[in-house]
């Protein structure tokens, strides 16, 4: 590897606020925010929208979509039934 062209690879905390879950890993991602971790050290923290703690694939739960409401809205807007000739 060429020296001086690669970003710094260091410990970073990724935090999923929706699931109240955080994990410490190594990354090249940067952040101005910091958090004190369980080991007493301070690390940069990056807030994420989804993680393994909140994603339906990993948790085994599915989110319910309002498909009935969508169908009713479509029928109200465009009428019921197919094209009549």
C-alpha positions as CSV (number, residue, x, y, z in Angstrom):
1,X,0.0,0.0,0.0
2,X,1.2,3.5,-0.8
3,X,1.6,5.5,2.4
4,X,-0.4,8.7,2.9
5,X,-3.3,8.0,0.4
6,X,-5.5,5.9,2.6
7,X,-8.0,7.3,5.2
8,X,-7.4,6.6,8.9
9,X,-8.9,3.2,10.0
10,X,-9.9,3.6,13.6
11,X,-12.6,2.5,16.2
12,X,-16.0,4.1,15.6
13,X,-19.3,3.6,17.4
14,X,-22.4,3.1,15.1
15,X,-25.7,3.9,16.9
16,X,-29.2,3.0,15.9
17,X,-31.4,5.4,17.8
18,X,-34.7,3.7,16.8
19,X,-33.6,0.4,18.4
20,X,-31.5,1.9,21.2
21,X,-28.6,-0.2,20.0
22,X,-24.9,0.7,19.5
23,X,-21.8,-1.3,18.5
24,X,-18.1,-0.5,18.4
25,X,-16.2,-1.5,15.2
26,X,-13.4,-0.2,13.1
27,X,-14.1,2.1,10.2
28,X,-12.8,4.9,8.0
29,X,-16.0,6.9,8.6
30,X,-15.7,10.3,10.3
31,X,-17.9,12.2,12.6
32,X,-17.8,15.4,14.8
33,X,-19.9,13.8,17.5
34,X,-18.3,11.6,20.2
35,X,-19.6,9.2,22.8
36,X,-18.1,7.6,25.9
37,X,-18.1,3.9,25.4
38,X,-18.5,1.1,28.0
39,X,-14.7,0.8,28.3
40,X,-14.3,4.4,29.4
41,X,-12.8,5.7,26.1
42,X,-14.3,8.3,23.9
43,X,-15.0,7.4,20.2
44,X,-16.6,9.1,17.3
45,X,-20.3,8.2,16.9
46,X,-22.3,7.8,13.7
47,X,-26.1,7.6,13.9
48,X,-27.6,5.2,11.4
49,X,-31.2,4.7,10.3
50,X,-31.2,1.0,10.3
51,X,-29.0,-1.7,11.8
52,X,-29.2,-5.4,12.5
53,X,-31.2,-4.6,15.6
54,X,-34.0,-2.8,13.8
55,X,-34.0,-4.3,10.3
56,X,-36.9,-6.8,9.7
57,X,-34.7,-9.3,8.0
58,X,-32.5,-9.7,11.1
59,X,-35.1,-9.3,13.8
60,X,-37.6,-11.7,12.2
61,X,-40.5,-9.2,12.4
62,X,-42.2,-7.6,9.5
63,X,-43.7,-4.2,9.2
64,X,-47.3,-4.1,8.3
65,X,-48.1,-2.1,5.2
66,X,-51.5,-0.4,4.9
67,X,-52.4,-2.1,1.6
68,X,-56.1,-2.1,2.4
69,X,-56.0,1.7,2.7
70,X,-54.2,2.0,-0.6
71,X,-56.7,-0.1,-2.4
72,X,-59.6,1.8,-1.0
73,X,-58.0,5.1,-1.9
74,X,-57.4,3.8,-5.5
75,X,-61.0,2.7,-5.8
76,X,-62.3,6.1,-4.5
77,X,-60.1,7.9,-6.9
78,X,-60.6,5.8,-10.1
79,X,-63.9,4.0,-9.4
80,X,-64.5,0.3,-8.8
81,X,-64.2,-2.4,-11.5
82,X,-62.5,-2.7,-14.8
83,X,-63.1,-1.0,-18.1
84,X,-66.6,-1.5,-19.6
85,X,-67.0,-1.2,-23.3
